[in-house]
Amino acid sequence: MDCQKFLKEHFYCDGHADTFARVAFAGADFVSGEGTESFHIDARRMRESGLNLQLMAVYIPPEISRHQGTVTALWIAQFAHRACDALGPESSLVLNKRDLNAVAQGQGHHLMLTLEGVAPLLADLDLLELFFRFGFRSIGLTHNVNNWAAGGCTPNSSHRYGLTDKGRELVRKALDVGLAIDCAHLSRQGFYDMLHVLDGRPLINTHACCAEFVDIERNLTNDQLVKLADTGGVVGITFVPDFLDRSKDVSRVSSHDVFRHLEHAVELIGIDHVAIGSDFDGVRYLPNDLGDPTHVHKVVKLMFDAGWSSEDVAKVVGGNWQRVLGELLPD
């Protein structure tokens, strides 16, 4: 099996990368690749890898003050719009079900904007509509630290909590507006609180690993995985070495460790609920053989080597994201 060819012939979607925030701050050119040598993703590498849809997170660091953070998040969104315009017909921002279906059935290398942490909303739920209009289609309540909406997964925190009353209101309004809810970075209590406010909609975790192997608050326990799947949701297994195997030096973590988490999740919750969420450009270190999207075919090879069918591999590399986003995106 030519796994590189497989990715180019099937819908390939990655649930999480932080490229646009980094590229925008660095002043690099995503389109031409100028200045992106130190990044994991740019337009060229999307083409070469066959990556059809990348969910691009916008994270605003805490050192950026309140209103400045809001302006910065919307500025990064505009940066993404301009990049897609510059790339022409091969690239667009996915905004609705029709866009997603066109991307999944055609060619090109497209983006979907996600908000990682609700600090830019300033605890003002009316801003959800503004962020939606700027192109955001998914929202994660926290980025590790506790905030006005929910408790985060910060290591060694002495005080974690679940969703606040305002956080519950946020989830309900976000779903009504047409934003998917991402439970990555939530505290475990926040995860369980979330299950009660979804109103029948699927829950996604764009980038996490299995606590079965690395039991930290950031990873999902078996029970969390089962309950996420029960909503019809999807977990994107991530490439972060510290989440994959803490018994190894980071330089020894590889695609085999990623596959171990993929395999466990599939055996536990079924092939329809597991996908990929690399966290490219969001981490300092990556597995030693997964430096950018052009290397993901190595994970695909491990799936085929384990006897997975072409249909099952296609679900994990993109089909499952297509299904769940097709349920959550607006008409």
C-alpha positions in Angstrom: 0.0 0.0 0.0 1.3 3.4 -1.0 0.3 5.4 2.1 1.2 8.8 0.7 -1.0 8.1 -2.3 -3.8 6.9 0.0 -3.8 10.2 1.8 -4.0 12.1 -1.5 -6.9 9.9 -2.7 -9.0 10.1 0.4 -10.3 13.0 2.5 -7.5 13.9 5.0 -8.4 16.2 7.9 -6.4 17.2 10.9 -8.4 18.3 13.9 -5.9 20.8 15.4 -3.0 23.0 14.6 -1.8 26.4 15.9 -0.1 27.5 12.7 -2.0 30.7 11.9 -1.6 32.3 15.3 2.2 31.7 15.1 2.6 32.7 11.4 0.6 35.9 12.0 2.7 36.9 15.0 5.9 36.1 13.1 4.9 37.9 10.0 5.6 34.8 7.9 3.9 34.1 4.5 1.8 30.9 4.7 1.1 31.1 1.0 4.6 31.3 -0.4 6.3 29.6 2.5 8.7 32.6 3.1 9.6 32.6 6.8 7.8 29.4 7.6 10.8 27.1 7.7 10.5 26.8 11.5 6.8 26.0 11.3 5.2 22.6 10.7 2.5 23.6 8.2 2.3 25.9 5.2 0.5 25.8 1.9 3.3 23.7 0.2 3.3 21.1 2.9 -0.5 20.9 2.8 -0.3 20.2 -0.9 2.5 17.7 -0.7 0.8 15.7 2.1 -2.7 15.7 0.6 -4.1 17.5 3.7 -7.5 18.6 2.6 -8.8 20.3 5.7 -6.9 21.7 8.7 -8.7 23.0 11.7 -6.7 26.0 12.7 -6.8 27.1 16.3 -6.6 30.7 17.4 -5.1 30.9 20.9 -4.4 34.2 22.6 -1.7 34.0 25.3 -2.6 35.4 28.7 0.0 38.2 28.5 -2.2 39.9 25.8 -4.6 42.0 27.7 -8.4 41.7 27.5 -9.7 43.9 24.7 -6.4 43.6 22.8 -6.9 39.8 22.9 -10.3 40.2 21.2 -8.9 42.4 18.5 -5.9 40.1 18.0 -8.1 37.0 17.6 -10.2 38.7 15.0 -7.1 40.0 13.2 -5.7 36.4 13.0 -9.0 35.3 11.5 -8.7 38.0 8.9 -5.2 36.9 8.2 -6.6 33.4 7.5 -9.2 34.8 5.1 -6.5 36.7 3.2 -4.4 33.6 2.9 -7.2 31.6 1.4 -8.0 34.4 -1.0 -4.4 34.5 -2.1 -4.4 30.7 -2.7 -7.4 31.0 -5.0 -9.8 28.1 -5.7 -7.5 25.5 -4.0 -8.2 27.0 -0.6 -11.2 28.3 1.3 -12.5 28.7 4.8 -15.1 26.0 5.6 -18.2 27.8 7.0 -21.1 25.4 6.6 -22.2 21.9 5.6 -22.2 22.7 1.9 -18.5 23.9 2.1 -17.5 20.8 4.0 -19.2 18.5 1.5 -17.5 20.3 -1.4 -14.1 20.0 0.3 -14.6 16.3 1.1 -15.6 15.4 -2.4 -13.1 17.6 -4.2 -9.6 18.6 -4.1 -7.7 21.5 -2.5 -6.4 22.4 0.9 -8.8 24.2 3.1 -9.1 25.6 6.6 -11.6 25.9 9.4 -11.1 28.4 12.2 -11.4 27.3 15.9 -11.1 29.4 19.1 -8.9 27.8 21.8 -9.9 29.4 25.1 -12.7 31.9 25.6 -10.6 34.8 26.9 -11.2 36.9 23.8 -15.0 36.8 24.4 -14.5 38.9 27.5 -17.4 37.0 29.3 -19.7 38.7 26.8 -21.9 36.1 25.1 -23.0 38.6 22.5 -19.5 38.4 21.0 -20.2 34.8 20.0 -22.1 36.1 17.0 -19.2 38.4 16.0 -16.7 35.5 16.1 -19.1 33.4 14.1 -19.3 36.1 11.5 -15.5 36.3 11.3 -15.5 32.6 10.4 -15.0 30.7 13.6 -16.8 27.4 13.7 -15.6 25.7 16.9 -14.8 26.8 20.4 -12.9 25.3 23.3 -13.7 26.8 26.7 -10.3 26.8 28.2 -6.6 26.6 27.4 -5.4 24.8 30.5 -6.0 27.5 33.1 -9.3 28.1 34.9 -11.4 31.0 33.6 -14.8 32.5 33.8 -16.4 29.7 31.8 -14.8 26.5 33.1 -12.0 24.9 35.0 -8.9 23.9 33.0 -6.5 21.0 33.1 -3.5 22.9 34.5 -1.0 20.4 35.9 -0.7 20.4 39.7 -3.6 22.8 40.2 -4.9 22.8 43.7 -8.2 24.1 42.6 -10.0 22.7 39.6 -13.7 23.1 38.9 -16.2 22.3 36.2 -18.4 24.5 34.1 -19.6 27.7 35.6 -23.2 28.9 35.2 -21.9 31.4 32.6 -20.0 28.5 30.9 -23.2 26.4 30.6 -24.9 29.4 29.1 -22.0 29.8 26.7 -22.2 26.2 25.5 -25.9 26.4 24.8 -25.6 29.7 22.9 -22.5 28.6 21.0 -24.4 25.4 19.8 -27.4 27.5 18.8 -25.2 29.9 16.8 -23.5 27.1 14.9 -20.3 26.6 16.8 -19.0 23.1 17.6 -17.9 22.6 21.2 -14.3 21.3 21.8 -13.6 19.8 25.3 -9.8 19.7 24.8 -8.0 21.3 27.8 -11.1 21.1 30.1 -10.8 19.7 33.6 -12.4 16.3 34.0 -15.2 17.8 36.0 -15.7 20.3 33.2 -16.0 17.4 30.8 -18.7 15.6 32.8 -20.6 18.9 33.3 -20.5 19.4 29.5 -22.3 16.2 28.9 -25.4 17.7 30.5 -25.7 20.8 28.3 -25.1 19.4 24.8 -28.8 19.0 24.0 -28.1 15.9 21.9 -25.3 17.3 19.9 -21.9 15.5 19.5 -18.9 16.6 21.6 -15.5 16.7 20.1 -12.0 16.7 21.5 -9.8 18.0 18.8 -6.5 16.9 20.3 -5.9 14.6 23.2 -4.4 11.2 24.1 -5.5 8.2 26.2 -5.0 8.4 30.0 -4.8 4.6 29.8 -1.1 5.2 29.0 -0.4 8.7 30.4 -2.8 9.5 33.2 -2.8 13.3 33.3 -5.8 15.6 33.4 -5.2 16.6 29.8 -5.7 13.1 28.5 -9.0 11.3 28.4 -9.8 8.3 30.7 -11.5 5.3 29.3 -14.8 6.4 30.8 -14.5 9.8 29.2 -13.7 8.3 25.8 -16.8 6.1 26.1 -19.0 8.9 27.1 -17.7 11.2 24.3 -18.4 8.4 21.8 -21.9 8.0 23.3 -22.6 11.6 22.2 -21.7 10.7 18.6 -18.5 12.6 19.0 -14.9 12.2 17.9 -11.5 12.4 19.6 -8.4 13.5 17.6 -5.4 11.7 18.8 -2.6 14.2 19.2 1.2 14.0 18.5 2.4 15.6 21.7 5.2 13.4 23.1 4.4 14.2 26.8 0.9 13.0 26.2 2.0 9.9 24.4 4.6 8.4 26.6 6.3 10.0 29.6 8.5 6.9 30.2 10.7 7.9 27.2 12.9 10.7 26.4 11.0 12.9 24.0 13.5 12.1 21.2 12.5 8.5 21.3 8.7 9.0 21.0 7.6 8.1 17.5 4.6 7.3 15.2 4.4 3.9 16.9 3.3 5.7 20.1 0.7 7.7 18.2 -0.6 4.4 16.8 -0.7 2.8 20.2 -3.2 5.5 21.4 -5.2 5.3 18.1 -5.5 1.5 18.5 -6.5 1.7 22.1 -9.2 4.3 21.4 -10.5 2.3 18.4 -10.7 -0.9 20.4 -12.5 0.9 23.2 -15.0 3.1 21.5 -15.1 2.0 17.8 -13.7 3.1 14.5 -16.3 5.8 14.0 -15.1 8.0 16.9 -11.4 8.3 16.5 -9.4 10.7 14.3 -6.2 12.7 14.1 -5.5 16.1 15.9 -1.8 16.6 15.5 -1.2 19.9 17.4 1.3 20.9 14.7 2.8 24.3 15.5 1.4 24.2 19.0 4.2 22.2 20.6 8.0 22.5 21.0 8.7 18.8 20.3 7.0 16.2 18.1 7.5 12.5 17.6 10.9 11.9 15.9 9.4 10.7 12.6 6.4 13.1 12.4 7.8 16.5 11.8 5.0 17.9 9.6 1.9 16.7 7.6 4.1 15.1 4.9 5.1 12.4 7.5 1.6 11.4 8.5 1.7 8.6 6.0 3.9 6.7 8.5 0.9 6.5 10.9 -1.3 5.3 8.0 1.2 2.6 7.3 1.0 1.3 10.9 -2.8 1.1 10.5 -2.5 -1.0 7.4 0.3 -3.1 8.9 -2.1 -3.9 11.8 -4.7 -5.2 9.4 -7.0 -2.2 9.3 -9.2 -2.1 6.2 -9.0 0.8 3.8 -12.5 1.9 4.9 -11.4 2.1 8.5 -8.2 4.0 7.8 -10.2 6.4 5.6 -12.5 7.1 8.6 -9.6 7.9 10.9 -7.7 10.1 8.6 -10.7 12.2 7.7 -14.1 10.5 7.4 -14.9 10.8 11.1 -14.2 14.5 11.1 -16.4 14.9 8.0 -19.2 13.1 9.7 -19.2 14.9 13.0 -18.5 18.4 11.5 -21.3 17.7 9.1 -23.6 17.3 12.0 -22.4 20.4 13.9 -21.8 23.0 11.1 -24.6 25.3 10.2 -26.7 24.7 7.1 
